[in-house]
Amino acid sequence: MRPLDRQQWVQYLLPMPHEIDIGELIECPPSAVAVRTPDGAGPMVRRAAEDVRRLLGTIVEPEAPVCDILVGTVDAGGTLAGIPVDAAQLERLPNSDQAYLIVPHGRQQLLLAALTGRGVYYASRTLCQLLEPALTPQQAVIPMIRVVDWPDFDERGLWNFPDEAEWIPWLSSMKLNYGKMASTRLAPVERDRPNQAVIESGLMHQASMRAFNYLPYILHLNFLHDCGLFRAYPELAGKGDGALSGRYFAHKEGSQHRVPCASQPVLAQILAEWMVSIASQGGLEISCWLSERPAQCGCRDCTAVGQFVLEARAFVRAWEQAKRDFPQLQIRLFLSTTTPERDYRVLAELPPQVKLERACATSMERVLHWPRDLLANPLLDHAAAAGRWIASYDVPIAANGKVDTPEFKIPQRSAPRVRDFICQLRRRGYQGAYGMIAWGTLARQINGFNIEALAEWSWNLHGRNEQEFAVAWARRQGYVSPEKVGQWAALMGPVEFDVYASDFPVCYSQGKAVDMIRNRQRPYLGEGMFRYYLDDADFERKRAVCARAAAIAAELQAPDLELETGVVDSYIALAQSVYQVAELLATSDLEDLENQSVLLQAVSELDAAGRFNAETIRTWRANLGPEPWHYRVHDAIAATEATVREIGRFVRERYLY
């Protein structure tokens, strides 16, 4: 069905183009639309044109087209198939290799033009999004549009995602253009023989036709025992217990991974062999991961320089060696978040063309500030401002406040939170913005809103506001009343930001709330798990907003929104009850029986808040499907139950007569 007006029509676009104007409309059968490319067009241009044809359902080119769509790159003379195009305008745009123009030529021809195939592909995506809502087998509505568009970030995407063959088309349809090749595999290491890696070269090639960088990688160096490095080269095992790197809390169990002795030249040789193997399969860019956790080989050569400086040097030397066979090979270095002490030296030595990636840095870079915290790393921010290409994986597409603790799987749709983080990356000069998914089950259903928010603002940071984005998202999702979804999102987005950026989930998962009670520590509003509660009334104010949002969701008959609202509301109630118990315990004379009675009532209310939270999470998840559920759902429930149980037991056993 054709949209009622042009404002609604533009809402089907995601991301929103920087500049767009819809002119005359051509209505005709889809079979009367010609989609052409110039002679000698490259494979990505041909793919862009084929996507438009496939949408229209046209197989045979019409002899007398009613509308002619010409798709291609601008040639050296500044023309597209002989038609002048403003190439100078494209060259002036940010990230010009991805920029594009859509302009009418005459009354019946539309030009999709760019400097590269990537830009042409993005032009085709914009056109397809506009054609889809009004297209029927009998009729197409072709808008004679003028679009000038470019991305604000060079790379936009996800660290991890399930079912790549299905997700890459979805991600690229929104102009997201980056994803880690999770299936990259390093073959078992064999001593004194060339070492091999296996990548998904076929899917990588298919992704590249969609302007998508499906990037292979070399695993964290403290994980290389998994491919037999130390069995083949025992001398490469890092010396001493200081070489054991431990694990993140979220990993829960497993080996205490040992870092390699990075001062030995054979390590660079092995890395070079993997790079050559990957490049020989078409992978001409590789992400190279330093060890993930703090550790230090204890040998004299390594301790003289430092583990991570030597690991970075080994990757660079390997790259320089591999480039002899593959001069176009590029690498990027994934810095370890937990070992920043010598990042200054890594940066000082790193060739300028080597990109940097960063993850799990939210906590260490957080600077308390009102109304929202700032994120800053003076060293890396200075490097980014000076032109160093740096990307962050920390865009908060999941509820968890810290990417390095992804143990809760619960709902979050907070457009302000996503946009705030992307704005800060932009201000800091970063060129890559990625989100991180730590699990695959129902990832699109749970994280889809925030992934599309990432697509929206990493492309066009100052286009739509948060409510306008939510309306566009809802229209594309087929909600009956997208405007009401926008109202719901405008209410819940800031509240969810407050809830999930308040030391969440570690206040529950790592027992921090329990420790506060055990220490009889007075809770400080404005910090920690109470970061965005400034006075006692803030809890009720936020719950009142949730009640208004729940009413909108109920009116919409949108159980996904209503149940999410309930989960958020239950976390506010839980935080409020923890606060009340902590405040009473820290400030009351507990020898007074009346004070004990008040404390007992607060503990009883905490018990009820814990049950409320667990029930809302179960109800939300049951609406998505039956058991078995992902264990991270059960982790969220278990963390609440343990927090409530341990606080209640501590208080009852010690302070209630």
C-alpha positions in Angstrom: 0.0 0.0 0.0 1.3 3.4 -0.9 2.0 5.7 2.1 -0.5 8.5 2.7 2.0 11.3 2.6 5.7 12.0 2.0 6.6 12.4 5.6 5.4 8.9 6.4 7.2 7.6 3.3 10.5 9.0 4.4 10.0 7.2 7.7 10.7 3.9 5.8 14.3 5.1 5.4 16.8 3.8 7.9 19.3 5.4 8.3 17.9 8.8 7.4 19.9 10.4 4.5 21.7 13.6 5.3 19.9 15.5 2.5 16.7 14.3 0.7 14.0 15.9 -1.3 11.1 14.0 -3.0 10.0 15.5 -6.2 7.6 14.2 -8.9 6.3 10.6 -8.7 6.2 8.2 -11.6 3.6 5.5 -11.4 3.9 2.5 -13.7 4.0 -1.3 -13.8 7.2 -2.6 -12.4 7.9 -4.2 -15.7 8.1 -0.7 -17.3 11.1 0.3 -15.1 14.5 -0.1 -16.7 17.5 -0.5 -14.3 20.8 -0.1 -16.2 24.5 0.0 -15.5 27.2 1.5 -17.8 29.4 -0.8 -19.9 32.2 -2.2 -17.8 30.5 -1.7 -14.5 32.2 -3.4 -11.5 30.7 -6.3 -9.6 29.4 -4.2 -6.7 27.6 -1.8 -9.1 26.1 -4.8 -10.9 25.0 -6.2 -7.6 23.4 -2.9 -6.6 21.4 -2.8 -9.9 20.4 -6.4 -9.5 19.0 -5.7 -6.0 16.7 -3.0 -7.5 15.7 -5.3 -10.3 15.0 -8.2 -7.9 12.8 -5.9 -5.8 10.8 -4.8 -8.8 10.6 -8.3 -10.1 11.8 -7.3 -13.5 13.6 -10.0 -15.6 13.5 -8.6 -19.1 14.6 -5.0 -19.8 11.6 -3.1 -21.2 12.0 -1.8 -24.7 10.2 1.5 -24.0 10.6 2.1 -20.3 8.4 4.6 -18.5 11.2 5.2 -16.0 14.9 4.6 -16.5 17.2 4.1 -13.4 20.9 4.4 -14.3 23.3 3.0 -11.6 27.0 3.4 -11.7 30.3 5.1 -10.6 31.4 8.5 -11.9 34.1 8.2 -14.5 37.3 10.2 -14.8 35.5 12.8 -16.9 32.9 13.4 -14.2 30.1 11.7 -16.0 27.9 8.6 -15.6 27.4 7.0 -19.0 28.0 10.4 -20.5 25.7 12.3 -18.2 27.5 15.0 -16.2 27.5 14.4 -12.4 28.8 16.7 -9.7 31.9 14.5 -8.8 33.5 17.5 -7.0 30.6 17.6 -4.5 31.1 13.9 -3.8 34.8 14.3 -3.3 34.2 17.0 -0.7 31.9 14.9 1.5 33.1 13.0 4.6 34.0 9.4 3.9 33.6 10.2 0.2 34.4 6.6 -0.8 31.0 5.7 0.6 29.1 8.9 -0.3 26.5 8.9 -3.1 24.1 11.1 -5.1 20.6 10.3 -6.3 19.4 12.9 -8.8 16.8 13.1 -11.5 17.9 13.6 -15.1 15.0 14.9 -17.1 11.5 13.8 -16.2 11.9 10.0 -16.4 15.4 9.2 -15.5 17.0 8.7 -12.1 20.8 8.6 -11.6 22.4 6.6 -8.7 26.0 7.8 -8.7 29.1 7.5 -6.5 32.8 7.6 -6.7 33.1 3.9 -5.8 31.0 0.7 -5.9 30.4 1.0 -2.1 28.7 4.4 -2.6 26.6 3.0 -5.4 25.5 0.1 -3.3 24.3 2.5 -0.5 22.4 4.5 -3.1 20.6 1.4 -4.2 19.7 0.6 -0.6 18.1 4.0 -0.2 16.1 3.6 -3.4 15.0 0.1 -2.4 13.8 1.3 1.0 11.7 4.0 -0.7 10.2 1.6 -3.3 9.2 -1.1 -0.9 6.2 0.4 0.9 4.4 1.4 -2.3 5.3 -1.5 -4.4 2.7 -4.1 -5.6 3.0 -6.6 -8.5 0.9 -4.3 -10.6 2.3 -0.9 -9.7 5.6 0.8 -8.7 5.8 4.4 -7.5 9.2 5.8 -8.4 10.1 9.1 -6.7 12.2 11.5 -8.6 14.3 12.2 -5.5 17.4 14.3 -4.8 19.7 12.7 -2.2 23.1 13.8 -1.1 24.4 11.3 1.5 27.4 10.0 3.3 28.3 8.2 6.6 29.5 10.0 9.6 31.6 7.0 10.7 33.8 5.0 8.3 32.8 1.7 9.8 29.6 0.7 11.6 28.6 -2.7 12.7 28.8 -5.6 15.2 31.6 -7.5 17.0 29.7 -10.7 16.9 26.4 -11.9 15.4 24.8 -15.3 14.8 24.0 -16.9 11.4 26.2 -14.7 9.4 24.7 -15.7 6.0 21.3 -14.4 7.2 22.5 -11.4 9.3 24.9 -9.9 6.8 22.1 -9.1 4.3 20.0 -7.6 7.1 22.9 -5.5 8.5 24.0 -4.3 5.1 20.4 -3.3 4.2 20.8 -0.6 6.8 24.2 0.4 5.6 26.0 -1.2 8.5 29.3 -2.4 7.0 31.4 -4.3 9.5 31.3 -7.7 11.2 33.9 -9.9 12.8 34.3 -13.3 11.0 33.6 -15.4 14.1 34.3 -18.6 12.3 38.0 -17.7 11.5 40.0 -20.8 12.5 43.7 -21.2 13.2 44.8 -24.7 12.2 46.8 -26.7 14.8 50.4 -25.4 15.0 53.1 -27.7 13.6 56.7 -27.1 14.4 58.9 -26.0 11.5 56.0 -26.2 9.0 54.0 -23.4 7.4 51.0 -22.7 9.6 47.5 -22.3 8.1 44.3 -20.5 8.9 40.8 -21.2 7.5 38.4 -18.3 6.7 34.9 -18.1 5.1 36.2 -16.7 1.9 32.9 -17.4 0.0 30.8 -15.5 2.5 33.4 -12.8 2.8 33.2 -12.3 -1.0 29.4 -12.2 -0.9 29.5 -9.7 1.9 31.9 -7.5 0.0 29.4 -7.2 -2.8 27.1 -5.7 -0.2 29.8 -3.2 0.8 30.2 -5.2 4.0 33.6 -5.8 5.6 33.4 -9.4 7.0 36.8 -9.3 8.7 39.0 -12.3 9.6 41.1 -12.1 12.7 44.0 -13.7 14.6 42.8 -14.7 18.1 44.0 -13.2 21.4 47.6 -14.3 21.9 46.8 -15.7 25.3 44.3 -18.2 23.7 46.9 -19.7 21.3 47.4 -22.8 23.5 44.0 -23.8 22.1 45.6 -24.4 18.7 48.6 -26.2 20.2 51.2 -23.4 20.1 53.0 -24.4 23.3 52.9 -28.1 22.4 54.7 -27.4 19.1 56.9 -24.6 20.5 57.2 -25.2 24.3 59.8 -22.4 24.5 57.1 -19.9 23.5 55.1 -20.5 26.7 55.3 -17.4 28.9 57.6 -17.9 31.8 56.3 -18.0 35.4 52.9 -17.7 37.0 52.8 -14.0 36.0 52.2 -15.2 32.5 48.8 -16.6 33.5 46.2 -14.1 32.3 43.2 -15.3 34.2 39.8 -14.6 32.7 36.9 -12.1 32.8 34.3 -12.6 35.4 31.7 -13.2 32.7 33.7 -16.2 31.4 33.1 -17.9 34.8 35.3 -20.9 34.2 38.0 -22.3 31.9 41.7 -22.1 31.5 43.9 -19.4 33.1 45.3 -18.6 29.7 49.1 -18.2 29.4 50.5 -15.5 27.3 53.4 -16.3 24.9 57.0 -15.3 25.3 56.6 -12.5 22.8 60.3 -11.5 22.6 61.1 -14.6 20.5 61.3 -14.0 16.7 59.5 -17.3 16.0 56.3 -15.9 17.3 56.3 -13.2 14.5 57.1 -15.9 12.0 54.1 -18.0 13.0 51.9 -14.9 12.9 53.2 -14.1 9.4 52.4 -17.6 8.2 48.8 -17.2 9.4 48.6 -13.8 7.7 49.9 -15.2 4.4 47.4 -18.0 4.6 44.5 -15.7 5.2 45.6 -13.3 2.5 45.9 -16.2 0.0 42.2 -16.8 0.6 41.3 -13.2 -0.2 41.4 -11.8 3.3 43.5 -8.6 2.7 42.7 -7.0 6.0 43.1 -8.8 9.3 42.3 -7.9 12.9 45.1 -8.8 15.2 44.3 -9.3 18.9 46.7 -8.7 21.7 46.4 -10.8 24.8 43.0 -10.2 26.5 44.0 -10.0 30.1 46.8 -8.6 32.3 49.9 -10.9 32.2 53.6 -10.8 31.7 56.1 -13.4 30.6 58.7 -13.4 33.3 61.8 -13.9 31.1 64.5 -11.2 31.1 63.8 -10.0 27.5 60.1 -9.7 28.0 60.2 -7.9 31.3 62.7 -5.4 30.0 60.1 -4.1 27.4 56.6 -5.3 28.4 54.3 -8.0 27.2 51.9 -5.9 25.1 54.6 -3.8 23.5 56.3 -7.0 22.4 53.0 -8.5 21.2 52.3 -5.4 19.1 55.8 -5.5 17.6 55.4 -9.2 16.8 52.2 -8.4 14.8 53.8 -5.5 13.0 56.9 -7.6 12.1 54.6 -10.4 10.9 52.6 -7.9 8.7 55.8 -6.5 7.2 56.9 -10.0 6.3 53.5 -11.0 4.9 53.4 -7.9 2.7 56.3 -9.2 0.7 53.8 -11.7 -0.8 50.7 -9.6 -0.5 51.6 -5.9 -0.8 47.9 -4.8 -0.3 47.6 -6.6 3.0 46.4 -4.3 5.9 46.1 -5.1 9.6 44.4 -3.5 12.6 45.5 -4.0 16.2 43.0 -4.9 18.9 44.4 -3.3 22.1 43.8 -5.1 25.4 41.5 -3.0 27.5 42.8 -4.2 30.9 46.5 -3.4 30.3 46.7 0.3 29.3 50.0 1.0 31.1 52.1 0.9 28.0 49.6 1.8 25.3 51.6 5.0 24.9 54.5 3.0 23.7 52.5 0.8 21.4 51.0 3.9 19.8 54.4 5.6 19.5 55.8 2.6 17.6 52.8 1.7 15.5 52.9 2.6 11.8 50.3 5.2 11.1 48.3 3.1 8.6 47.6 0.4 11.2 44.2 0.8 12.6 43.3 0.4 16.3 40.3 -1.4 17.9 39.1 -1.1 21.5 36.5 -3.0 23.6 35.3 -3.3 27.1 36.6 0.1 28.0 33.4 1.8 29.2 34.2 1.5 33.0 37.8 2.6 32.8 37.0 5.6 30.6 33.9 6.8 32.5 34.1 10.2 34.0 31.2 11.2 36.3 29.3 14.1 34.9 25.8 15.4 35.0 23.4 14.9 33.3 25.3 12.0 31.6 28.7 10.6 32.2 31.6 11.5 29.9 33.8 8.9 28.3 37.4 9.8 27.8 40.8 8.3 27.2 43.3 11.2 26.8 45.9 9.1 25.0 43.6 7.5 22.5 41.5 10.5 22.1 44.5 12.6 21.3 45.6 10.0 18.7 42.1 9.9 17.1 42.1 13.7 16.9 45.5 13.6 15.2 44.1 11.2 12.5 44.7 7.8 13.9 41.9 5.4 12.9 40.3 4.0 16.1 37.1 2.0 16.6 35.2 1.1 19.7 33.1 -2.1 20.2 31.3 -0.7 23.2 28.1 0.9 21.7 25.6 -0.3 24.3 23.2 -2.4 22.2 22.5 -4.7 25.2 21.2 -3.8 28.7 24.5 -4.5 30.5 26.3 -1.4 31.6 29.7 -2.9 31.0 30.5 -4.9 27.8 33.0 -7.1 29.7 30.2 -8.5 31.9 27.6 -9.7 29.4 25.9 -12.1 31.7 22.3 -10.7 31.7 20.0 -11.3 28.8 17.1 -8.9 29.4 15.2 -6.3 27.3 16.5 -2.8 26.6 15.4 -0.3 23.9 17.1 2.9 24.8 17.7 5.1 21.8 19.2 7.9 24.0 21.8 5.6 25.4 22.9 4.4 22.0 22.9 7.9 20.6 24.8 9.4 23.5 27.6 6.8 23.1 27.9 7.4 19.4 27.9 11.2 19.9 30.8 10.8 22.3 32.7 8.6 19.9 32.2 11.2 17.2 33.3 14.0 19.5 36.5 12.0 20.4 37.3 11.5 16.7 36.7 7.7 16.5 36.0 6.3 13.0 34.5 2.9 13.9 31.4 2.3 16.0 30.4 -1.3 16.8 28.1 -3.1 19.2 28.8 -6.4 20.9 26.5 -9.4 21.1 27.7 -12.1 23.4 25.0 -14.6 22.5 23.0 -15.6 19.5 19.6 -16.9 20.7 16.9 -14.4 19.8 19.5 -11.7 19.4 17.6 -9.9 16.7 14.4 -9.9 18.6 16.0 -8.6 21.7 18.7 -6.3 20.3 17.2 -5.4 17.0 15.9 -1.9 18.0 19.4 -0.9 19.3 21.2 -2.4 16.3 19.0 -0.3 14.1 19.7 2.8 16.3 23.4 2.1 15.8 22.8 2.0 12.0 20.8 5.3 12.2 23.2 7.4 14.1 26.6 6.0 13.0 25.5 7.0 9.5 23.7 10.3 10.2 24.3 11.5 13.8 22.3 14.7 13.6 19.4 13.5 11.4 16.5 12.2 13.5 16.0 12.7 17.2 15.3 9.6 19.4 11.5 9.8 19.1 11.6 10.3 15.4 13.9 7.3 15.1 11.5 5.1 17.2 8.6 6.1 14.9 10.6 5.2 11.8 11.7 1.9 13.4 8.1 1.1 14.3 6.8 1.9 10.9 9.3 -0.4 9.3 8.3 -3.1 11.8 4.7 -2.8 11.0 3.3 -1.5 14.3 -0.3 -0.3 13.9 0.5 3.1 15.5 4.2 4.0 15.0 3.6 7.5 16.5 2.5 5.8 19.8 5.6 3.6 19.7 7.6 6.8 19.4 5.8 8.2 22.5 6.6 5.0 24.4 10.3 5.2 23.4 10.5 8.8 24.4 9.3 7.9 27.9 11.2 4.7 28.4 14.5 5.5 26.6 15.8 7.9 29.3 14.5 5.7 32.1 16.3 2.6 30.7 19.4 4.7 30.2 19.2 5.6 34.0 18.6 2.0 35.1 21.1 0.2 32.9 23.9 2.8 33.3 23.8 2.6 37.1 26.5 0.1 37.7 24.4 -2.6 36.1 24.5 -5.6 36.2 27.6 -5.9 38.4 25.7 -4.5 41.4 23.8 -7.7 41.4 25.9 -10.3 39.5 29.1 -9.6 41.5 27.5 -9.1 44.9 28.2 -5.4 45.2 24.8 -4.6 46.7 25.2 -7.4 49.2 28.7 -6.1 50.1 27.3 -2.7 50.7 24.8 -4.1 53.2 27.4 -6.3 54.9 29.6 -3.3 55.4 26.7 -1.2 56.7 27.9 1.3 54.1 25.6 4.2 53.7 24.2 4.4 50.1 25.2 7.5 48.2 22.6 8.7 45.8 24.1 9.7 42.5 26.8 7.0 42.4 27.2 3.3 41.8 23.9 1.4 41.5 22.1 4.6 42.4 23.9 6.7 39.8 20.8 8.3 38.3 18.7 8.5 41.5 19.4 11.9 43.0 16.9 11.9 45.8 14.4 9.5 47.5 11.6 10.6 45.2 13.5 9.8 42.0 12.6 6.1 42.4 8.9 6.9 42.4 9.2 9.5 39.6 10.8 6.9 37.3 8.2 4.3 38.2 5.5 6.8 37.4 7.0 7.2 33.9 7.0 3.4 33.5 3.3 3.4 34.4 2.6 6.0 31.7 4.6 4.0 29.2 2.9 0.7 30.2 -0.5 2.4 29.5 0.6 3.3 26.0 1.9 -0.2 25.3 -1.3 -1.7 26.5 -3.3 0.7 24.3 -1.1 -0.4 21.4 -1.6 -4.1 22.3 2.1 -4.5 22.0 3.1 -7.1 24.6 6.8 -6.8 23.8 6.8 -3.1 24.8 4.5 -3.7 27.8 6.6 -6.6 29.2 9.9 -4.6 28.7 8.4 -1.8 30.6 7.6 -4.2 33.5 11.1 -5.5 33.6 12.5 -2.0 33.8 10.0 -1.0 36.5 10.9 -4.0 38.5 14.6 -3.1 38.5 13.7 0.4 39.8 11.6 -1.2 42.5 14.5 -3.5 43.4 17.0 -0.7 43.5 14.6 1.3 45.7 14.3 -1.5 48.2 18.0 -2.1 48.4 18.5 1.6 49.0 15.9 1.6 51.8 17.5 -1.4 53.6 21.0 0.0 53.2 20.0 3.5 54.5 18.2 2.1 57.5 21.0 -0.3 58.3 23.6 2.5 58.1 21.8 5.2 60.0 19.4 3.5 62.5 19.9 2.6 66.1 19.2 -1.1 65.8 18.9 -1.7 69.5 15.6 0.1 69.3 12.8 -2.4 68.7 10.8 0.2 66.7 13.7 0.7 64.3 14.0 -3.1 64.0 10.3 -3.2 63.0 10.9 -0.6 60.3 13.9 -2.5 59.1 12.0 -5.8 59.0 9.3 -4.1 56.9 12.0 -2.8 54.5 13.4 -6.3 54.2 9.9 -7.7 53.5 9.5 -5.1 50.7 12.9 -6.2 49.3 11.7 -9.8 49.2 8.6 -8.6 47.3 10.7 -6.5 44.9 12.9 -9.5 44.2 9.9 -11.7 43.4 8.5 -8.9 41.2 11.8 -8.7 39.2 12.2 -12.4 38.7 8.5 -12.8 37.7 8.7 -9.9 35.1 11.9 -11.4 33.6 10.3 -14.8 33.3 7.1 -13.4 31.8 9.0 -11.3 29.3 11.1 -14.3 28.2 8.2 -16.7 28.1 6.5 -14.3 25.6 9.5 -14.9 23.3 9.3 -18.7 23.5 9.4 -21.7 25.7 12.4 -23.2 27.5 15.2 -24.0 27.1 16.2 -20.4 27.6 19.7 -19.0 27.3 21.5 -19.3 30.6 22.1 -15.6 30.7 18.3 -15.1 31.3 18.6 -17.5 34.3 21.7 -15.6 35.4 19.7 -12.4 35.7 17.1 -14.1 37.8 19.6 -15.9 39.9 21.5 -12.7 40.6 18.4 -11.0 41.9 17.4 -13.9 44.0 20.9 -14.2 45.5 21.0 -10.5 46.2 17.7 -10.5 48.0 18.4 -13.8 49.8 21.8 -12.8 51.1 20.7 -9.3 52.2 17.6 -10.7 54.0 19.7 -13.4 55.7 22.4 -11.0 56.8 19.8 -8.6 58.4 17.6 -11.2 60.0 20.5 -13.2 61.5 22.3 -10.2 63.0 19.9 -7.3 63.8 16.4 -8.5 64.3 15.5 -9.9 67.8 
